[in-house]
Amino acid sequence: MVGLISGVRKNSLAADAGIKAGEKLCSVDGVQVKDIIELSFYTSDYEVDLEIEATDGTRRQVHIEKYPDEDLGLEFDSAVFDRVATCYNNCVFCFVDQMIPGMRPGLYVRDDDYRLSFLYGNFITLTNMKDEDFERIIRTHLTPLYVSVHATDPQVRCQMMHNRFAGQLMERLQLLFDAGIQVHTQIVCCPGYNDGEILAKSFYDLYAQYPNVLTMAVVPVGTTKHREHLTQLATFTKEQAAEVVEQVTAWQERCRKETGKTFIYLGDEFYLLAEKPFPPTEWYDGFPQLENGVGMLRLLDT
């Protein structure tokens, strides 16, 4: 478990100490750190001792004196030094399963790692996490996280994700909420699975947890022609998309009246499919789920 150093910033502490790109970070003060989150924690003192492995395999100790908030200047090829946690589910809508062949390898990795959720906003399902993972999140207060909900109804969530443990979502979220961890949530909405009354239940369950649940995004399922041997899945028609827009708009009006925030947001595709106008800019509350395709076109139009 080592961190491959991809770059060393010029005139940084690491550069002055002779550390070079291509070398590996093996430990900090004798501790093998798992990721850049732990690295930040263990290097927050006035002095640190790094074990560095050179490109020829030899190892050396590097002593650095620093201010507690001073960055070492190291860059890594990955934020995670051990194995990235991958998805245990087999969701009916998984986009990775229907990717075009021949793309770069990283596009086929079904990551489900809470560290990438905290660092980069990647959505996680909470289905592959052990007790020690929750303990670390709580101990180091990794907040906010981004959680793929899809449905708060336990049976529906298990059915959609093909995972018998997926129905434990609300209990696992409550464990985080009790520790002060907040989450952004998303629902990949699939006609006949988690729309209509199931979507309504998900909204009311998540809204009841505001502000533990900061936001809720509803994005339409996407499909490609590469769905051989996968579950038959329909996409939204214009009429169905219009129904979702009408349903969610009513909830948005309620949320804004009660909290001053929209809380629940629709992916841009819903408005395009339904041929409905986008909400005003202020309804996006600063675009907290922009990278999830929520409000991109509205932002372009401002």
matplotlib code that plots the C-alpha trace (Angstrom):
import matplotlib.pyplot as plt

x = [0.0, 2.0, 1.2, 2.7, 3.9, 2.9, 4.2, 6.1, 5.3, 8.2, 9.7, 7.6, 8.7, 8.8, 10.9, 13.4, 13.6, 14.6, 11.5, 10.8, 7.9, 7.8, 8.8, 6.5, 5.3, 5.4, 4.6, 4.2, 5.7, 5.7, 2.1, 1.0, -1.6, -4.5, -5.4, -4.8, -7.3, -5.1, -2.1, -3.5, -4.2, -0.8, 1.2, -0.6, 2.2, 5.4, 7.6, 7.0, 9.1, 8.3, 9.5, 10.1, 10.8, 13.0, 12.4, 15.2, 13.3, 15.6, 14.0, 15.1, 13.8, 13.0, 12.5, 10.6, 9.9, 6.9, 4.0, 0.9, -1.2, 1.7, 1.2, 4.0, 3.6, 3.1, 0.7, -0.4, -1.7, -4.7, -6.4, -6.6, -3.4, -5.1, -7.8, -10.7, -13.9, -16.1, -19.8, -21.4, -24.7, -26.1, -28.4, -30.9, -29.9, -26.1, -24.5, -21.2, -22.8, -23.8, -20.7, -19.3, -16.4, -12.8, -12.9, -10.2, -10.1, -11.1, -14.6, -15.4, -14.6, -17.8, -16.4, -18.4, -15.9, -16.9, -13.5, -14.1, -17.6, -16.2, -13.3, -14.9, -18.7, -18.9, -22.1, -22.0, -24.7, -23.6, -24.1, -20.5, -19.4, -18.2, -18.6, -15.1, -15.9, -18.8, -16.6, -13.9, -16.5, -17.9, -14.5, -13.0, -16.3, -16.3, -19.2, -21.0, -21.2, -23.1, -25.5, -27.4, -30.8, -32.9, -35.8, -36.3, -38.8, -36.6, -38.2, -38.0, -34.4, -33.4, -35.2, -33.5, -30.0, -30.2, -28.7, -30.6, -28.8, -29.8, -33.0, -31.0, -30.5, -32.5, -30.9, -27.5, -28.3, -29.6, -26.3, -24.6, -27.2, -26.8, -23.1, -23.7, -22.9, -24.9, -25.6, -26.6, -28.8, -29.7, -32.4, -31.9, -35.6, -36.8, -40.3, -42.3, -39.7, -39.3, -41.5, -45.0, -45.9, -42.5, -40.8, -43.3, -42.3, -38.7, -39.3, -41.2, -38.8, -35.7, -37.4, -38.3, -34.5, -33.7, -31.1, -29.4, -30.3, -29.1, -30.4, -32.3, -31.7, -33.9, -32.3, -33.9, -32.4, -30.2, -29.7, -27.4, -27.7, -25.2, -27.7, -27.4, -28.4, -29.4, -32.8, -35.3, -35.6, -37.9, -36.9, -39.3, -41.7, -42.6, -45.9, -44.2, -41.5, -44.2, -45.8, -42.6, -42.0, -45.5, -45.1, -41.7, -42.6, -45.3, -42.8, -40.3, -42.9, -43.6, -40.0, -39.2, -42.2, -41.1, -37.3, -36.4, -34.6, -35.8, -34.3, -35.4, -34.1, -34.7, -32.0, -32.1, -33.2, -36.7, -37.4, -36.1, -38.1, -41.2, -40.6, -41.1, -39.2, -36.4, -37.0, -35.5, -31.8, -32.6, -34.5, -31.2, -29.8, -26.3, -26.3, -25.2, -25.6, -24.4, -22.0, -25.0, -26.6, -28.9, -29.0, -26.3, -28.5, -30.0, -26.5, -25.5, -28.5, -27.7]
y = [0.0, 3.0, 6.3, 6.8, 10.4, 11.8, 15.3, 17.5, 21.2, 23.5, 25.2, 23.1, 21.3, 18.0, 19.4, 21.0, 17.6, 15.9, 14.0, 13.4, 12.4, 8.7, 7.8, 6.3, 7.3, 4.2, 5.6, 8.8, 8.6, 4.8, 4.6, 3.3, 5.8, 4.6, 7.8, 11.6, 12.1, 10.2, 11.8, 15.2, 14.1, 12.5, 15.4, 18.1, 18.4, 20.5, 17.6, 14.5, 11.6, 10.1, 6.8, 7.2, 4.5, 5.6, 4.4, 1.8, 0.2, 1.6, 3.3, 6.2, 8.3, 12.0, 14.3, 17.5, 20.4, 22.5, 24.6, 22.5, 23.8, 23.8, 21.5, 19.2, 19.8, 16.2, 15.1, 11.5, 9.5, 8.5, 9.9, 6.3, 4.4, 1.0, -0.5, 1.7, 0.2, -1.0, -1.5, -4.7, -4.1, -5.1, -2.2, -2.5, 0.9, 0.7, 2.9, 1.1, -2.1, -0.5, 1.4, 1.5, -1.0, 0.3, 3.3, 4.1, 1.6, 4.0, 4.4, 0.8, 1.0, 0.9, 2.8, 2.9, 4.4, 6.8, 8.6, 9.6, 10.7, 13.1, 14.3, 14.5, 14.2, 10.6, 9.0, 5.9, 3.4, 2.5, -1.2, -2.3, -0.6, -2.3, -1.0, 0.4, 2.4, 4.1, 4.5, 6.3, 8.6, 9.5, 9.8, 12.1, 13.8, 13.3, 15.5, 16.0, 12.7, 11.9, 9.0, 7.2, 6.5, 5.4, 4.5, 4.6, 1.7, -1.2, -3.8, -1.5, -0.6, -4.2, -5.1, -2.2, -2.9, -6.7, -6.6, -8.0, -5.6, -2.5, -2.1, -1.1, 2.4, 4.5, 2.8, 3.4, 7.0, 7.6, 6.3, 9.1, 11.7, 11.0, 11.8, 15.1, 13.8, 15.4, 14.0, 15.0, 12.4, 11.3, 9.1, 7.5, 7.4, 4.5, 4.3, 1.5, 1.1, 4.1, 6.8, 7.8, 6.7, 5.3, 8.6, 10.3, 8.1, 8.8, 12.5, 12.6, 10.2, 12.3, 15.7, 14.7, 14.5, 18.0, 19.5, 16.1, 15.5, 18.7, 18.0, 15.5, 15.1, 13.1, 12.3, 10.1, 6.8, 6.7, 3.8, 3.0, 0.3, -1.8, -3.6, -7.2, -9.6, -6.8, -6.1, -4.6, -1.0, 1.8, 5.5, 8.4, 9.5, 13.2, 12.6, 10.7, 13.3, 16.0, 14.1, 14.0, 17.7, 18.5, 16.3, 17.6, 21.2, 21.0, 19.6, 22.3, 25.0, 23.5, 23.2, 26.8, 28.0, 26.0, 26.2, 28.8, 26.1, 24.1, 20.9, 18.6, 19.2, 17.6, 16.6, 18.9, 16.0, 16.0, 19.5, 18.8, 15.6, 17.3, 20.5, 22.5, 25.6, 25.4, 26.8, 30.3, 30.5, 31.1, 27.8, 26.0, 27.4, 27.8, 24.6, 22.1, 19.2, 20.8, 17.9, 15.5, 17.3, 19.5, 23.0, 23.0, 24.4, 27.0, 28.1, 28.5, 30.7, 33.1]
z = [0.0, -1.3, -3.0, -6.4, -6.6, -9.9, -9.3, -6.9, -6.9, -7.5, -4.5, -2.1, 1.0, -0.8, -3.7, -1.2, 0.5, -2.8, -3.5, -7.1, -9.4, -10.0, -6.4, -3.9, -0.5, 1.8, 5.2, 7.3, 10.8, 10.4, 9.4, 6.0, 5.0, 2.8, 1.0, 0.8, 3.6, 6.0, 4.5, 5.4, 9.0, 9.6, 8.1, 10.1, 12.7, 12.9, 11.9, 9.7, 8.7, 5.3, 4.0, 0.3, -2.3, -5.2, -8.7, -8.3, -5.3, -2.6, 0.4, 2.4, 5.3, 4.7, 7.6, 7.0, 9.4, 8.6, 9.9, 10.8, 7.9, 5.4, 2.4, 1.4, -2.3, -3.3, -6.1, -6.5, -9.4, -7.3, -4.2, -2.9, -2.2, -1.5, -3.6, -4.7, -3.3, -6.1, -6.4, -5.1, -6.9, -10.2, -10.9, -13.7, -15.0, -14.5, -17.3, -17.0, -18.1, -21.3, -22.1, -25.6, -26.0, -26.4, -24.2, -21.6, -18.7, -16.0, -17.5, -16.8, -13.1, -11.0, -8.0, -4.8, -2.5, 0.3, 0.1, -3.5, -2.5, 0.1, -2.1, -5.5, -5.1, -6.5, -5.6, -3.4, -2.4, 1.2, 0.4, 0.4, 3.6, 6.7, 10.3, 10.3, 7.2, 9.0, 12.1, 10.1, 8.4, 11.8, 13.5, 10.8, 10.1, 6.3, 5.3, 3.1, 1.2, -2.0, -1.8, -4.6, -3.1, -6.1, -3.8, 0.0, -0.3, 0.8, -1.5, -4.6, -3.8, -3.5, -6.7, -8.7, -7.3, -7.2, -3.6, -0.7, 1.7, -0.3, 1.7, 4.8, 3.4, 5.8, 8.8, 7.5, 6.7, 10.2, 11.6, 9.7, 10.6, 14.3, 13.9, 12.1, 8.6, 5.9, 2.4, -1.1, -2.7, -6.2, -7.7, -11.2, -12.1, -14.2, -15.6, -13.9, -11.1, -8.9, -10.4, -9.4, -5.8, -5.2, -6.1, -3.8, -0.9, -1.6, -1.6, 1.7, 3.4, 2.4, 2.9, 6.4, 7.1, 5.8, 6.5, 7.2, 3.6, 1.9, -1.6, -3.7, -7.4, -9.8, -13.1, -15.8, -16.7, -19.8, -22.1, -25.0, -27.8, -25.9, -23.6, -24.8, -22.0, -19.7, -18.1, -20.5, -19.5, -20.9, -21.1, -20.4, -23.0, -23.4, -21.5, -18.7, -18.4, -18.2, -15.3, -13.4, -14.0, -12.7, -9.7, -8.7, -9.3, -6.7, -4.2, -5.1, -4.4, -1.0, -0.1, -1.0, 1.0, 4.1, 3.9, 1.4, -0.6, -3.5, -2.1, -4.9, -8.4, -11.8, -14.3, -17.3, -19.6, -17.9, -19.0, -22.5, -22.9, -21.6, -23.6, -20.5, -19.5, -16.9, -13.4, -12.7, -11.7, -8.0, -7.8, -8.3, -5.0, -6.3, -8.4, -5.7, -8.1, -11.3, -12.2, -12.0, -14.9, -12.8, -14.0, -16.6, -19.3, -17.0, -16.0, -19.7, -20.2, -17.4]

ax = plt.figure().add_subplot(projection="3d")
ax.plot(x, y, z, "-o")
ax.set_aspect("equal")
plt.show()
